[in-house]
């Protein structure tokens, strides 16, 4: 497919007559006004009026990608302060739109207060570049065309920008503003807003500023997946994070095992891994007060136990094996309902049938039960209760799959479905695939394939995953992880090409939440103070605009996906994620916020944009030392046979 630039239009040759993406004339807004002023053309790719002169230069990078350079000069005798708009009109009729990490086709799922739709109170949404995985990126598409626009990082001035998508009776528009604007309000906290954030470019007489833009116009790789070409291009344009120092695997392992074991404590005579540490107000840390011992999700009790078993297998640490077996034995005996459902919390053993659990905790917990059963069996330790725990959960969902809602979200352990919503039920699929691998029973493979097709066709084929980030109810990133896993597992088991495709789709969705660039921060912002690189970290959800280490869970599967597909982009992304999640891990000497971090610990959240920013500053780290980043980190190392 070729794109022809002609008189301000990018025409896709060989397609329907009239289909085009058009560059609009440059627009500006003077400080103190809200009026948009469009500059008239005064030459070939030159625009201007009595105060402004704008020159565009356009270079074709590939069949589908263009680079546009813009030089804006103040030709008046006065100093001016203004905001500029680079605008593209999509002359085809889009069927959906995307602002990565911020707005997935309007964020219609969920009951939260996150930004929804294209406008608020009759004004178009404008979002700062540092909220998006690709800076100031917008995407519009239909089955035939995909138009992606994002800003260049060639300078701090170019990078510091904002974006918007809107439409009127004449068509759809994608915009990049300079400098940073958040309007009509700033999404500043979960479900809450602050005032608009407005900045301006100051140009003295004769002074110029320059910025670059990338425009991708292509045919979607799959319907609703127009973002694929943009993500591949961004990976190459902004580069990876290979400059990050990576600690030795053994050092990471030892520190992480130390942290895992520090989480082991007692709950009414039963051992488990508590969910994490919070500051104690005395210069140290203490266990979180609710005594939460979670099966999976944030607590990862079964995954941690498998990691202790791995510690024994690799290094002969018998204490790790003893602790793992005690925790696993307790959990299997006390927290498995007669119908096969699994309690999410250790405390639920008292009134098991009245307790509730979600399919993320139960599904991923069952998957790890089956994996640890297999690991122990391979070294001659038979724990049939662990197989039974995984099998019981899979048997329940084989009997309770719904053609309308799949595996649902929330269940009472007496077998009553309390919440049918979301894509979260996909966490059951890896357990089904693993159980088939262990037993050879066809019903588990059949259900894995059936449920995989259900969730892919209903949700992921629409480029939308929901409800897996359990502290929200919105479009999110986490819920796509089990489909990367399941696609790889099912391809490994069956060799069917459809599962390779499913895994790639899920992986593109997941990496649309992965930061491809480093935003600009001041020397006093904590991202710079603690020398943090955000490339490879992932934004959480449409409701929670912060970065975390969740990408660790998919690193082994992306590496395998690279081998399956021969596409080295997946290995590059996996390595970026791995390097990113190894930052600021406690080593007994690391001091953050004037407190020494415990060995192997790592805080959960990095506030990279104007969301939950502390004291009005971006780039802050929090002090919630939760369990799961350590568990995922260990699981990446455990997946590598040769360190």
C-alpha positions in Angstrom: 0.0 0.0 0.0 1.4 3.4 -0.9 0.5 6.9 0.3 0.7 9.9 -2.0 1.2 13.4 -0.6 -0.5 15.9 -2.8 -1.6 19.4 -1.9 -1.9 18.7 1.8 -3.6 15.3 1.4 -2.3 11.8 2.1 -4.1 9.6 -0.5 -4.1 5.8 -0.1 -3.7 4.5 -3.6 -5.7 1.6 -4.8 -8.6 2.2 -2.4 -12.1 3.7 -2.6 -12.3 7.0 -4.4 -12.2 10.0 -2.1 -10.7 8.1 0.8 -8.0 10.4 2.2 -6.3 11.8 5.3 -5.9 15.6 5.1 -3.6 17.9 6.8 -5.4 21.0 8.0 -3.8 24.4 8.1 -2.0 25.3 11.3 -4.1 26.8 14.1 -3.2 28.9 17.1 -4.8 30.4 20.2 -3.5 33.5 21.8 -3.2 33.7 25.6 -6.2 35.3 27.2 -8.6 34.1 24.4 -10.2 30.9 23.5 -10.5 31.7 19.8 -8.8 29.4 17.3 -7.2 31.2 14.4 -6.4 29.2 11.3 -3.4 30.4 9.2 -3.9 30.9 5.5 -1.6 29.2 3.0 0.9 31.7 1.5 3.1 29.2 -0.4 3.9 25.6 -0.9 3.6 24.1 2.7 3.9 27.6 4.1 1.3 29.4 6.1 1.2 32.8 7.8 -0.4 36.0 8.8 0.9 39.4 10.1 2.3 37.8 13.2 3.1 34.1 12.4 5.0 32.2 9.8 4.8 28.4 9.6 6.8 26.1 7.4 6.0 22.4 7.0 8.5 19.9 5.7 7.2 16.3 5.0 9.3 13.2 4.6 8.1 9.7 3.8 9.6 7.2 6.1 7.9 4.1 4.8 4.8 3.1 2.8 2.7 3.9 5.8 4.7 6.4 7.9 5.4 10.1 7.4 7.4 12.5 9.4 6.3 16.2 9.4 8.6 18.9 10.7 7.1 22.3 11.6 8.9 25.6 12.2 6.8 28.3 13.8 8.2 31.9 13.8 7.0 35.1 15.4 7.3 37.7 12.6 5.6 40.5 14.6 7.5 43.2 16.6 6.0 42.0 19.9 6.5 39.1 22.2 3.6 36.6 21.9 2.3 33.8 24.1 0.3 31.2 22.2 -0.8 27.6 21.9 -0.5 25.8 18.6 -2.6 23.1 17.0 -1.4 20.5 14.4 -4.6 19.1 13.0 -5.3 16.1 10.8 -8.8 15.4 9.3 -9.7 11.7 8.7 -11.8 12.0 5.6 -12.8 8.3 5.8 -15.5 7.6 8.3 -13.9 6.0 11.5 -15.7 3.4 13.4 -13.7 3.7 16.6 -10.9 5.8 18.2 -8.2 5.4 20.7 -5.9 7.5 22.9 -3.6 4.9 24.4 -3.8 4.5 28.2 -6.5 7.2 28.4 -9.6 6.7 26.2 -10.5 3.3 24.5 -13.3 4.2 22.2 -15.0 6.3 24.8 -14.4 4.2 27.9 -18.0 3.1 27.9 -17.5 0.1 30.2 -17.7 0.6 33.9 -19.3 2.8 36.5 -16.3 5.0 37.4 -15.7 8.7 36.9 -12.7 8.4 34.4 -12.8 10.5 31.2 -15.5 9.2 28.9 -16.4 10.1 25.3 -14.8 12.8 23.2 -16.0 15.8 25.3 -17.0 17.0 28.7 -19.5 19.7 29.3 -19.6 20.5 25.6 -15.8 20.9 25.3 -13.4 18.5 23.7 -11.1 16.5 25.9 -7.4 17.5 25.7 -4.9 15.3 27.4 -1.2 15.8 28.2 1.4 13.7 26.3 2.7 12.1 29.5 -0.6 10.1 30.0 -0.1 8.2 26.7 2.1 5.2 26.0 3.2 7.0 22.8 3.4 10.7 23.2 0.2 12.7 22.3 -0.9 9.7 20.3 -4.4 9.4 18.8 -5.9 6.8 16.5 -9.0 6.6 14.3 -9.9 3.6 12.2 -12.4 1.5 10.3 -11.9 -1.8 8.6 -10.0 -0.3 5.7 -8.1 2.7 7.1 -6.2 3.5 10.3 -4.8 7.0 11.0 -2.3 7.3 13.9 -0.8 10.6 14.9 1.9 11.2 17.5 4.5 13.7 18.4 8.3 13.5 17.9 10.7 13.3 20.8 13.4 15.1 18.9 13.5 17.9 21.6 11.9 18.6 24.9 9.9 21.4 23.2 8.6 19.0 20.6 7.8 16.3 23.1 5.9 18.5 25.6 2.5 18.5 24.0 -1.1 17.4 24.3 -3.7 15.6 22.1 -7.4 15.5 21.3 -9.9 13.7 19.1 -13.2 15.2 18.1 -15.7 15.2 15.3 -18.3 17.5 13.8 -20.7 17.2 10.8 -17.7 17.6 8.4 -15.6 14.7 9.8 -13.2 13.5 12.5 -10.1 15.4 13.7 -7.0 14.4 15.5 -4.9 17.1 17.0 -1.6 17.8 18.7 -1.3 20.9 20.9 1.9 22.7 22.0 2.7 23.0 24.8 1.0 21.0 27.5 -2.7 21.4 28.1 -5.2 19.4 30.1 -8.8 20.6 29.4 -11.6 21.4 30.1 -10.5 19.9 33.5 -7.6 17.7 34.6 -8.2 14.1 35.6 -6.3 14.5 38.8 -7.4 11.7 41.1 -9.4 8.5 40.8 -12.9 9.6 39.6 -12.1 13.2 40.5 -10.9 16.3 38.7 -9.0 19.5 39.2 -8.9 22.7 37.2 -7.7 22.9 33.6 -4.0 23.0 33.1 -2.9 25.6 30.5 0.6 26.5 29.4 1.8 28.7 26.5 4.8 29.1 24.2 6.5 32.4 24.5 8.1 33.8 21.4 10.0 37.0 21.2 10.0 39.0 17.9 11.8 36.9 15.3 12.0 33.8 17.6 11.0 30.3 16.4 10.1 27.0 17.9 10.2 23.7 16.0 8.4 20.4 16.5 8.0 17.1 14.7 5.1 14.8 14.2 4.6 11.3 12.9 1.6 10.3 10.8 0.8 6.7 10.2 -1.9 5.8 7.6 -2.4 2.1 6.9 -4.8 -0.7 6.7 -5.5 -2.3 10.1 -3.6 -5.5 10.6 -6.8 -6.9 12.1 -10.1 -5.1 12.4 -9.9 -2.7 15.3 -6.1 -3.1 15.5 -5.0 -0.1 13.6 -2.6 0.8 16.5 -0.2 -2.1 15.6 1.8 -0.2 13.0 2.0 2.8 15.3 3.3 0.7 18.2 5.9 -1.0 15.9 7.0 2.4 14.6 7.2 3.9 18.0 9.4 1.1 19.2 11.9 1.9 16.5 11.6 5.7 16.7 12.0 6.1 20.4 14.3 3.1 20.9 14.5 0.7 23.8 15.9 1.1 27.4 19.0 -1.1 26.9 21.0 1.6 28.6 19.5 0.6 32.0 21.8 -1.3 34.3 20.5 -4.8 34.9 21.5 -6.6 38.2 22.8 -10.2 38.0 20.0 -12.7 38.0 21.2 -14.5 41.1 21.3 -11.2 43.0 17.7 -10.4 41.9 16.6 -13.9 42.9 18.2 -13.8 46.3 16.8 -10.3 47.1 13.4 -11.3 45.9 13.3 -14.6 47.9 14.4 -12.6 51.0 11.4 -10.2 50.5 9.0 -13.1 49.8 10.0 -14.9 53.0 9.7 -11.6 54.9 6.0 -11.6 54.0 5.4 -14.9 55.6 3.4 -14.5 58.8 0.7 -16.2 60.9 -3.0 -15.8 60.6 -4.9 -17.6 63.4 -2.3 -20.4 63.4 -2.1 -20.6 59.6 0.9 -19.4 57.6 0.7 -17.3 54.4 2.2 -14.4 52.5 0.8 -11.1 53.7 0.0 -8.6 51.0 2.7 -6.1 51.7 4.2 -3.3 53.8 3.3 0.3 54.5 5.4 3.0 56.3 5.1 2.7 60.1 5.6 6.4 60.7 8.8 5.7 62.7 11.3 5.4 59.9 10.4 1.8 58.9 7.7 -0.4 57.5 5.0 -2.6 58.9 2.6 -5.2 57.5 -0.6 -3.8 56.1 -3.1 -3.8 58.9 -6.0 -5.8 57.3 -4.0 -9.1 57.5 -4.7 -9.9 53.9 -3.3 -13.2 52.5 -4.5 -13.2 48.9 -4.6 -16.3 46.7 -3.3 -14.4 43.6 -3.8 -10.9 42.2 -1.9 -8.5 44.7 -1.0 -11.2 47.3 0.1 -14.1 45.0 0.3 -16.8 47.7 0.4 -19.7 45.4 2.9 -18.2 42.9 5.2 -17.2 45.8 5.0 -20.8 47.1 6.0 -22.1 43.7 8.9 -19.7 43.7 10.0 -21.1 47.1 9.8 -24.6 45.6 12.0 -23.3 42.7 14.4 -21.9 45.2 14.8 -25.4 46.7 15.1 -27.1 43.3 17.8 -24.7 42.1 19.7 -24.0 45.3 18.8 -26.7 47.8 17.3 -24.3 50.3 15.2 -26.8 52.4 13.7 -24.0 54.5 12.1 -22.6 51.4 10.6 -26.0 50.6 9.2 -26.5 54.1 7.6 -23.1 54.1 6.1 -23.5 50.7 4.6 -26.9 51.5 3.1 -25.7 54.8 1.4 -22.7 53.1 0.2 -24.8 50.2 -1.1 -27.6 52.4 -3.0 -25.1 54.6 -4.5 -23.3 51.6 -5.6 -26.5 49.8 -7.1 -28.0 53.0 -8.9 -24.9 54.3 -9.8 -22.7 51.4 -11.2 -25.1 48.8 -15.0 -25.2 48.7 -16.8 -28.6 48.0 -17.8 -27.3 44.6 -14.2 -26.5 43.6 -14.3 -22.8 44.0 -11.2 -21.3 45.8 -11.3 -18.7 48.5 -9.4 -15.5 47.5 -8.5 -14.7 51.2 -7.1 -17.0 53.9 -9.5 -15.5 56.4 -12.5 -16.8 54.4 -11.8 -20.4 55.6 -14.1 -19.7 58.6 -17.3 -19.2 56.6 -16.2 -20.6 53.3 -19.6 -20.9 51.5 -20.5 -17.4 52.4 -17.3 -15.9 51.1 -16.9 -14.3 47.7 -14.0 -14.6 45.2 -13.2 -13.3 41.7 -12.2 -15.2 38.7 -8.8 -13.4 38.6 -7.8 -14.8 42.0 -9.4 -18.2 41.4 -8.2 -18.7 37.8 -4.6 -17.6 38.3 -4.5 -19.3 41.7 -5.6 -22.6 40.1 -3.0 -22.2 37.3 -0.2 -21.8 39.9 -1.6 -24.7 41.9 -1.2 -26.9 38.8 2.2 -25.6 38.0 3.6 -26.2 41.5 2.0 -29.6 41.6 3.9 -30.5 38.4 7.2 -29.0 39.7 7.0 -31.0 42.9 6.0 -34.2 41.0 9.2 -33.8 38.9 11.3 -34.0 42.0 9.5 -36.9 43.5 7.1 -35.0 45.9 3.5 -36.0 45.4 0.9 -33.5 46.5 -2.4 -34.6 45.0 -4.3 -31.9 46.9 -2.7 -29.3 44.7 -3.8 -31.0 41.6 -7.2 -31.4 43.1 -7.4 -27.7 43.9 -6.7 -26.8 40.3 -8.9 -29.5 38.9 -11.8 -28.6 41.2 -11.8 -25.0 40.0 -11.6 -26.1 36.3 -14.3 -28.7 36.8 -16.6 -26.1 38.3 -16.1 -23.7 35.4 -16.5 -26.4 32.8 -19.9 -26.9 34.2 -20.8 -23.2 34.7 -19.5 -21.6 31.5 -22.1 -19.2 30.1 -22.6 -18.5 26.5 -23.7 -15.0 27.6 -21.1 -14.0 30.2 -18.3 -16.6 30.0 -16.9 -17.3 33.5 -18.1 -14.1 35.0 -16.3 -11.9 37.5 -17.4 -12.5 41.1 -18.8 -15.7 42.7 -20.0 -16.6 46.2 -18.3 -19.8 47.1 -21.7 -21.6 47.3 -21.7 -21.4 43.5 -23.8 -18.2 43.0 -22.5 -15.8 40.4 -22.7 -12.3 41.8 -21.2 -10.3 39.0 -21.2 -11.4 35.4 -19.3 -8.4 33.9 -15.9 -8.0 32.3 -13.2 -9.9 30.6 -11.7 -11.0 33.9 -12.9 -14.6 33.5 -10.1 -15.1 31.0 -7.8 -15.8 34.0 -9.4 -19.3 34.2 -8.2 -20.3 30.7 -4.5 -20.8 31.5 -5.5 -23.2 34.3 -7.7 -25.2 31.8 -4.8 -25.4 29.3 -2.4 -26.5 32.0 -4.8 -29.1 33.4 -5.2 -30.6 29.9 -1.4 -30.7 29.6 -1.1 -32.6 32.9 -4.1 -35.0 32.5 -4.7 -35.3 28.7 -8.5 -35.0 29.4 -10.0 -33.5 26.3 -12.8 -31.7 28.1 -10.3 -29.2 29.6 -8.8 -28.4 26.2 -12.3 -28.1 24.7 -13.3 -25.6 27.3 -10.1 -23.7 27.1 -10.6 -23.3 23.3 -14.3 -22.5 23.6 -13.8 -19.8 26.3 -10.8 -18.4 24.5 -12.8 -17.9 21.4 -15.7 -16.3 23.4 -13.6 -13.7 25.1 -11.5 -12.9 22.0 -14.6 -12.4 19.8 -16.6 -10.5 22.4 -13.9 -8.3 23.9 -10.3 -8.5 22.5 -11.4 -8.4 18.9 -12.9 -5.1 19.8 -9.6 -4.0 21.3 -11.1 -3.8 24.8 -10.4 -5.6 28.1 -12.1 -4.9 31.3 -12.6 -5.6 35.1 -9.3 -7.4 35.9 -7.8 -4.5 37.8 -9.9 -5.4 40.8 -9.8 -2.0 42.6 -11.5 -0.4 39.6 -14.3 -1.4 37.2 -13.1 0.0 33.9 -11.2 -0.6 30.7 -7.8 -1.9 31.8 -4.5 -3.5 30.9 -4.3 -6.4 33.3 -7.1 -8.4 31.9 -5.3 -8.9 28.6 -2.5 -10.8 30.3 -4.2 -14.2 30.5 -4.9 -14.1 26.8 -1.2 -13.7 26.0 -0.5 -16.6 28.3 -3.4 -18.7 26.9 -2.6 -18.0 23.3 1.0 -19.2 23.8 -0.1 -22.2 25.8 -2.8 -23.3 23.4 -0.5 -22.8 20.4 2.1 -24.9 22.2 -0.5 -27.6 22.9 -2.4 -27.6 19.5 -0.2 -25.9 16.9 -3.2 -24.1 15.7 -2.3 -20.7 14.0 -5.4 -19.0 15.5 -3.8 -19.1 18.9 -0.7 -17.5 17.7 -2.9 -14.7 16.3 -4.9 -14.5 19.6 -1.6 -14.2 21.5 -0.4 -11.4 19.2 -3.7 -9.5 19.4 -3.6 -9.7 23.2 0.1 -8.7 23.2 -0.6 -5.6 21.0 -3.4 -4.6 23.3 -1.2 -5.1 26.4 1.7 -3.1 24.9 -0.5 -0.2 23.9 -0.3 0.5 27.6 3.5 0.2 27.7 5.5 3.5 27.7 7.7 3.9 24.7 9.3 7.2 25.7 10.6 9.2 28.7 8.5 12.3 29.5 10.3 15.5 30.6 10.7 16.0 34.3 12.4 18.6 36.4 15.5 17.8 38.5 13.5 17.9 41.7 10.8 15.4 40.4 11.3 12.0 42.0 11.6 10.2 38.7 14.8 12.1 38.1 15.9 12.1 41.8 15.8 8.3 41.8 16.9 8.0 38.2 13.8 6.1 37.0 13.3 5.2 33.3 9.6 4.8 32.5 10.2 3.1 29.2 8.8 -0.5 29.5 6.6 0.3 32.4 2.8 0.0 31.9 -0.1 2.3 32.7 -2.8 0.6 34.8 -6.2 1.4 33.5 -8.5 4.1 32.2 -9.5 4.9 35.8 -6.0 4.7 37.4 -3.5 6.8 35.4 -0.2 5.6 37.0 2.6 3.2 36.0 3.4 -0.1 37.6 5.5 -3.3 37.2 2.7 -5.5 36.0 4.5 -6.2 32.7 6.6 -8.7 34.5 3.8 -11.3 34.4 4.0 -11.5 30.5 7.7 -11.3 29.9 8.2 -15.1 29.5 5.2 -15.4 27.2 6.3 -12.5 25.0 9.7 -14.1 24.7 8.1 -17.3 23.5 5.8 -15.3 21.2 8.9 -13.9 19.5 10.1 -17.5 18.9 6.7 -18.6 17.6 6.2 -15.7 15.2 9.8 -14.8 14.3 8.9 -11.2 15.1 11.8 -9.7 17.1 9.6 -6.8 18.2 8.2 -9.1 20.9 11.6 -10.0 22.3 12.6 -6.3 22.3 9.4 -5.5 24.2 9.9 -8.3 26.7 13.4 -7.2 27.3 12.3 -3.6 27.8 9.7 -4.7 30.3 12.2 -6.8 32.1 14.8 -4.1 32.5 12.1 -1.6 33.6 10.7 -3.8 36.3 14.2 -4.3 37.8 14.5 -0.6 38.9 14.7 0.6 42.5 14.5 -2.8 44.2 15.5 -2.6 47.8 19.0 -3.9 48.5 19.4 -3.0 52.2 20.9 0.4 51.3 18.4 2.0 48.9 16.8 5.0 50.6 13.6 6.5 49.2 11.7 9.2 51.1 14.4 9.2 53.7 13.7 5.5 54.7 15.7 2.4 53.9 13.7 0.1 51.7 13.5 -3.6 52.8 15.6 -6.0 50.8 13.8 -7.1 47.7 10.9 -4.6 48.1 9.6 -2.4 45.4 6.8 0.1 45.5 3.7 -0.4 43.3 2.9 3.0 41.8 4.8 5.6 39.9 2.7 8.8 39.3 4.1 9.9 35.9 1.4 12.4 34.9 -1.0 14.8 36.6 -2.9 12.1 38.3 -2.6 11.6 42.1 0.5 13.8 41.8 1.9 14.8 45.2 2.0 18.5 46.1 1.1 19.4 42.5 4.2 17.6 41.2 4.4 14.8 38.7 6.9 12.0 38.8 6.4 10.7 42.4 6.9 7.2 43.8 4.6 5.8 46.4 5.5 3.8 49.5 3.1 0.8 49.2 5.5 -2.2 49.1 3.0 -4.7 47.7 3.8 -8.4 47.2 3.0 -9.0 43.5 5.9 -7.2 41.8 8.3 -9.4 43.6 6.3 -12.5 42.7 6.2 -11.7 39.0 9.9 -10.8 39.0 10.7 -14.2 40.4 8.5 -15.9 37.9 10.4 -14.4 35.0 13.7 -15.8 36.4 12.1 -19.2 37.1 11.0 -19.4 33.4 14.6 -19.1 32.3 16.5 -22.4 32.5 19.9 -20.9 31.9 20.7 -17.7 33.7 
